[in-house]
């Protein structure tokens, strides 16, 4: 344990403005500082009392020890070790009772803030909100109230109440007369990241990108940006880049933080990071890699007791198995998800809604795949009926006995409505696309066209395109029919045709890019040229990939270290990355560098 760091964290979390102490109290405070502990509320004892010296000192020592434990709890939270922080809070809660009233009140407030942050990290938004509100009632003007406010905002958002989240006050990183510390920087970063996530959910992509960039900047400036801590804003930024079609940059941003997410990230970072990397793998026709990532996410969710992450992983596995026509494996994943959904009563209300959402989506995808498989089998059976009449009749009988359940259109419609009411417009897009496909299979073509046109109009207004480019073959044929004029929707859709045509053009280019025989060297050269990398910059990024430091690169290229730093800044700007790890990861993806075993600095 780094006691100096404990003292710093403790001071910034609980002691912004110490009061002047009488001479004896000052000497006791100096003794405490010798132990690297500064009690925020000194306990004074009247010298006229006849108590023994040991009796007078015992309350002060008790408070000092409690504050040291609280500082350790904050340190556990900064390390994203929620269970350890909760254990510390539980241990010291019973020690507060014998202390004087004002001292006990301040301690209870801080303990409640610790508990709120830890419960939020454990994905229990309801319990976290209750603890945060308790902390604010006990002491809304305390420094730890900032943490409680951030927890409240996040919990309201997770519970589907963004209006309450918006009404809570936001504080600046550094307020007058206050020294910003690491805890404050991390809280400010999470505030910005939360705003970025809300903007993204409402498909305000430009605002999401600006806020995520600000959050990453706070993390860099205050040295709060470990790979685990800044994973949420990085993943929100990566999602925006993905929707802009900048898939390589999106992948590099998340891949650089995946080790931190594995070791001790937040559930929001894990959900977005693993889900996005699996989508990218599927887009590149690499289902094996995507399924490995999703299996790892499932294992992480089981280890951390995050049922929401497990549900997201299983639902995406169903989607990938269906795309690869592995219906049996998809059915097994859907069955596991059904079991998880049945056990979700122990989860928070926010987790219950999302687990149920993933279950409905997985069941709908599986039913659509089974219907398609059944139709193909029946067509094949009818084609060979004349030559094998008896076998055909038996096969049809068995198929009828095992016919899959129809897609629950009512459940999909209700889920779409509920998701929109929770202000998750981005999440509603995937549901709408699946609803269009289900309506087509059910023979409700006019309603499917109506839902799709509404979605396209909304998507065109906000700049959403990659999710629509990745849509299923059934939906793509419907969009293509609208563009070509073979499908005539109700109303005038002429203003929509350029956007829809661009979607189909991008889709065709994307399919061609992953076909065998692609000229990888030529495409890499084209990507590098588009980014405007000079020969010197390519040489520097290559040496970075081999693990050389700036000083070693300067010696190798016979230039000044300051020149290397200048080139590195230009590199980061051109590659749209924030640091060396992200730059090297993206350059490796483009084939510019080959990562060495030593890693990078």
N, C-alpha and C positions, 0 to 999 in steps of 0.2 A: 504493500500500500504506500503510495506516495503521499506522505503527510502534508507536504507543502501544497500539493494540489487539493487535498481534502480541505485545508484551511481556506484556499482561494475560492473553492466551490461553495464552502459554507458561508464565507463572507458575502459573496454576491447573491446567494439565495436567501440569506436570513438576517443580514446585518448591514443595511445601507447607510444608516446615520447613527452611530453610537453616541450615547449620552455621556456627558461628563460625569466621572465617578469621584466620590470623596477619596481622600488620600489612602485610606486602608483598602478601599475597593480597587483603587488603581494598582496598588502593589499586588493584590490578588489577581487582577487582570493581567499584569505583566507575567506573573507566574504561569497563568494559563497560556499566554503566548509562547512561553518557553516550551510548552507541550504542543505548540502549533494549534491551539484551540482558542477561539475568541468567543466567549458567550455573548449572544446578542442582547440578552436582558439580564444584567447582573442582579444577583440576589443580595440585598443589603440586610444586615442584622444590626439592631440597635445595640450600641456598646454598653448601654446602661443595664442591659439584661444580665442576669447572673448565670446565664448558660455557660457551660464549659466551652473552651475553644474548639474542641472537636465537634461539639454539637452545632456551633455556629458555622463551621466550614462545610458540614455535610451537605446542606442544600445546594450551595454553589458548585461543589464537585459533582453532585447529581445532575444539575443542569448542564454542566460542561460535558459530562459523558453523554447525555442525551443528544446534545448538539453535535458531538463528534459522530455519534451513530447516524444522525440525520444527514450529516455531510457525506458519510459513506453511502447512505441510501441514494442521495442525489448522484453520487459518482456511479453507482450501479445503474441508475436510469440513463445517465449519459452514455454508458456502455451498452444500453438497451438490454440490461439484465433485469427484467421486470420481476421475476419470481424472487430473486435475492433481495430486491428493494422492498417487496411486500413483506418478506420475513422480518427484515429489520424494523419496518414500521409496526408490525404486529408485536414485536418484542418490546419496543419502547413505549407502546401505547399504555401499558399498565403501570409504567413508572411515572406518569404525569400526574396522577391523582393527588399525591401528598404535597405538590408544589403550590405556591401562592397563586391566587386567581389570575392576574394578568399574565404571569409566566405560563401557566397551564394553557390559557387561551391561545397564546401565540404558538405554543408547541402543537396544540391540537390542530390549529390551522395548517401548519406546515406538514404535519403527519397526513392530514386529509389530502393535501396537494400531492404528496408523494404517492399516496394510495391511488389517487385519480390517474396520475400519469402512468403508473404501473398497470392498472386495470385496462387502460386504453391500449397499451402495448400488447396486452394479452387478448385484445379484440373483444372486450366486454364493454361495449359503448354505454349500455344502460347503467351498469354499476359505476363506471368511470364518471358519468354525468352526475350521479348522485353524490359521489365523493367530492367532485369539483365544486358543486353548488354548496356543499357543506363548508368547504374551505373558504369560499367567498363570503358566506354568511358570518363565519368566525372572524375574518379579517380581510376585507376587500381592498385595504390600502397597503397590505404587506407586499414585499417583493415577490413572494411565492404566489401571490394572486395572479401574476402574469401567466404562470404555468397553468393555474386553474382555469383562467380565461381561454387559453389555447385548447385545453382539454374539452371545455364546454363547447367551443366552436366546432371542433372535430366530431364530438359525440352527436351534436345536433345534426350535423351533415350526414353522419353515418345512419342516424335514425330517420332520415328522410324529412328533416325540418330545416332546410337551408335558410328560411326567413329568420328563424331565431339565431342562426349562426351569424347572419349579417348584422343583427342589432347589437352584438357584443362589441365592446370597444377594442380598438387595436392600438398598441403602444409602439413608440419608436424604439429602435435598437438601443439608442443611448439617450437617456433623459437628462435634463439639467441637474448638475451636481452628482451625477452617478457614473461610475466607471463600468463600461460594458465588460462583462466577463464571459466565460465560455458557456455557462448555463443560459445566460441571456441571449447570446448569439444563436445557440441551438434553438431556443424558443422562438426567436425572430425568424429563423430559417424555416421552422415548421409552420409558422403562421403564413409565410409567403407561399410555401409549398402547398398548404391546404387551400389557399385562395387559387393557386394555379390548378389544382385538381378539380375544384368546383367549376372554374371557368371551362376546363376541358370537358367536364361532364355535360355542361350546357352548350358545348360546341362553339365556344368563343375562343377559337384557337390562337388568335393573335394575342389576346390578353393572357391566355395560359402560358404562351411562350415567354412573354415579357416577365411575368411573375416567377416562372420557374428559373429564368436566367438570373433574376434578382436574388432568388433563394440560393442558387449556386454561388453567386458572387459573395453573399454574406458568409457562406461556408468557407470560401477560399480566403477572404480577408481576415476572418476571425479564427482561422485554423480549426474550424469545427467540422470540416468536411471529410471525415473518414468515409471509406467506401460504403459503410453501413448507414451512417447518419444522413448523407445527402442522396441516398438512393431514390427517395420519393420524388424530389424535384427533377433529378436526372431522368427518371422513368417517365414523368409527365412530359418533359422536353422531348424524349425519344418518341413518345406517342404522337406528339405534334409533327415531328420530323417524318414519321412513318406515314401519316395521313397526307403529307406533302409529297410523298413519293421518294423521299431521301432515305431509302431503306438501309444502305450501308452505314450512313452516319447514325441512324437510329440504333442499329445493332451494336456499333462500337460504343455508344454511350452507355448502353445497358451492360454489355459484356464486361466492361471495365469495373463494374460494381457488383457483378454476380458473386465473386468470392466473399465480399462483405455481407451480401444478403444471405449467403449460406451460413456464415459464422454467427450473425446476430443482427440482421436487419429487421425492419418493421414489416407487418403483414401487408400494408399497402404497397410498399416497394416490391415485396415478393410477388404479390398478385400481378402487378403491372409488368415487372421484369420478366418473370417466367412466361407469362401469357404472351408478351410481345415477341420474345425470342422464339417461342414455338410457332407463332404466326409466320414469322419470317422464314423459319425452316420449312413450313408447309408451302409457303409461296415459292420457295426455291426447289420444290419437289424433293425435299429431304425429310420424309416422314419419320425415318428412324431416329434422326437427331432430335426432332421435335418431341417424339414420344419419350425419349430418354430424359429430356428436360422436364416434361410433365410428370414423369414418374419420380424424378428428384423432388419436384414441388410437392407431390403427394406425400412423400416420405418426410419432407420438412414440415408439412402441415400436421402430420401425425406426431412428430417429435415435439413440436411447439404447442400442440393442442389448438390448432387453428383449423376448425372444420370448414371455414369459408374458403381457405386456400385449397383444401382437399377437394371440395365440391367444384371449384373452378377448374382444377386440374383434371378431374374425372370427366367433366362436361366437355372440355377441350379434347380429351382423349377420345371420347365418343365421336366428336366431329372429325378427327383425323382418321380414325378407323373407318368411318363411313366413307370418307373421301377416297380411301384406298380399297373400298369394297370388301372390308373385313367385318362383316356383319356380326359374326359370332363374338369377336373380341369387343366390338362396340356394345353388344348386349351385356357382356360381363361387366364392363365399366358402368353401364347404365344401372345394372343391378346393384353394384356397390354404392352408387350414388343414391339409389332409392333407400338403401339401408341407412346411409348417412342422413338423409332427409328425415327418416323416421326417428332418428336419435337426436334431432336438433332442438328438442324442447329444453335441453340443458344449455343451449347457446343463448346469446343475447337476442333481443328482438330484431336488431339490424342483421345479425348473422342469419337468423331464421328466414327472413325475407329473401336474402340473396341465395341461400342454399336451396330454398324452394324454387327460386327463379332458374338456377342452374339445372335443377331436376326437370322442370317443365321443358326447358330448351333441349335437354338431352333426350327426353322421351319423344319429343316431336321429331328430332333428327333421326332417331332410330326408327320410328314408325314410317317416316318418309322413305328411308333406305329399305326397310322391309317390304313396303308397298312396291317400290321399284323392282326389287329382287323377285317378288312374287309375280309381278306382271311379266318380267323377262322369262321366268320359269314357265309360266302358263303359255306364253307365246311359243316358246320352244316345244312345249308339250303338244300344242295344237298342230304345229308344223309336222310333227312325226306321228300324228295320230293314225294315219292310214296304215302305216307299216307296222305300228305296234299298238293296236287298238286296246288290248287288255292292259298292257303296261301303262298306257297313257291314262286309261280310266282310273287305275289304282293310284297313279301319281297325282292326278287331279283330286282324288278323294283325300289323300294324305295332305295335300297342300291346303285344301279347304279346312281340314281339321286343325291345321297349324296356322291359319291365316292371322296375320298380325292385327293388332288393334288399330283403328283409324286414328289419325291425328286429332287431338282434342283442340278444335278451333276455338271453342269458348275459352279454354284456359289460356291460349295464346293471346286472344284479344284482351282478356282481363289483365294478363301480365303486362302487355304493352301499355294499357291505360294506367296501371299502377306505377310503372316505371316512369312514365311521363309526369305523373303527379308528384313523384319524388324528385323532379327536376333533373333526372338523369337522361337527357336527350341522346347522348352518345350511346348509352346502353340500350335505349329504345330502338336504335337503328338496326342492331343485330336481330332483335325480336321482329321488327317489321319485315326484314328480308326473309326470315323464316316463315312468317305469316303469309307473305306473297307466294312462296313455294308451296305451302300447305293448301292455300286456296286454289292454286293451279291443279294440284293433284286431286282435290275434291271436286273439280269441274266448275269452280266459281271464278271463271276467267275475268269477267267484268269487274268483280270486286278486287281481284288481284291486281288488275291494271290500275284501278283507282288508288289502291294503297301504294303502289309503286310510284305513280306520278306524284302523289303527295310527298313521298319520301325524296324523290329526285328534286322537287322544287325546294324543299327544305335544305337538302344537301348542297345544291347550287348556291344558295344564299349564304352559306357559312364556309364554303370552301372544302367540304368533305369530299374526298374522291377515292382514296386507296381502299377503304372498306368496301366501297361499291365495285371497284375493280376486282376485288377478291371474291365477289359473290358467286353463288352456285351457277352451274351451267343452265339450269331452268330459268333462273332470274336473268342471266345474261342474254338468253335467247329472247326473253320478253323485252328487255331494253333495246336490243338490236332490232326487233320488230317495230318498236315505236320509232326508232331512228330511220328505218327504211320505209316507213309508211304502210307496212303490211298490217299493222295493228293501229286502229284509230281510237284513242281514248276520248272520253267525253270532254268537251271543252277544247279550247285552243292551247296547244302545247308547243307552238312554233318557237317560242323563246327558249324552250328547254332543249331543243334539238342539238344546238352546238355543244352544250355541256354533256349531254348523253352520248353524242358521237365521240367526244374526246375520251370519255370513259371506256368505250368499246375499243378505241384505237390504242389506248394504254394497255388494255387487257390483252389485245393481240400481240403487242410488242413484248409484254411480260412473258407470255407463253413462248414466244420465239426465243427469248433470252435464255430459257432453261432447257431448250431442246438440245440433243446431242449434236456435236459438230460445231458448237458455238466457238467463235474465234476469241478465246479469253484474252490473249495478249493484245489483240486489237482493241477490245472493249476496255481493257485496263488503261491502255494508252489514251483512249478517248476520254475516260473518266479523269485521268490525271490532267489532260489538257484542259478539260472543262473547269477544273479547280484552279488552274493557272499556276501549278507548281513549277518553279525554276529548277534547273539542274542542280544548283547548290542546295536548294531546299530538299530535293529528292535525296541527295547525298547525306544530308543531315538526318533526315527521317530514317534512312537506312542504317546509319550508325546508332541512332537511338534504339532501333529495333534489336541491335546486337548488344544492348545493355551499357553502352558507353555514356559517361557523364558529359556535361557540357565542357568541362576542362579537357577531358580526353578527346572529345570531338575537335576542340580547338587545336590541340596539338597535332592530331591526325591530319586536319585540313590546313594547318599552318595559318590560322586566323585567330583573332582575339576572342576570349571567352564572351565578351560583351557582344561581339558580332554574332556568335552562336545564339545568344539569348534573343537578339533582335530577329534573326531568321526563325527561331522557334515561335516567337509571338506571331509572325506573319503566317507561319504554318498553321498554328491553332486557328487563326482567323479564317484562312482559306478552307480548312477542313471542318470548320464549325464545331470545334471541340474545345474543352476547357483546360486540358492538361496533357502531359506527355503520355500517360497510359492510354487515354482515349485516342490520341493521335496515332500511336503505334498500333493499337488494335484496328483502327480504321485502315491504316496503310497496309497492314497485314492482309486485311480482307480484300483490298484492291490489288494485292500481289506486289506491292512496292518493297516490302521488307519480309524477312523470315525471322520470326522471334527466336532469340537465343534461349538457352536453358537458364541463363543467369537472370533473366527478367530485365526489368528496366528500373531506372531510378525515378 
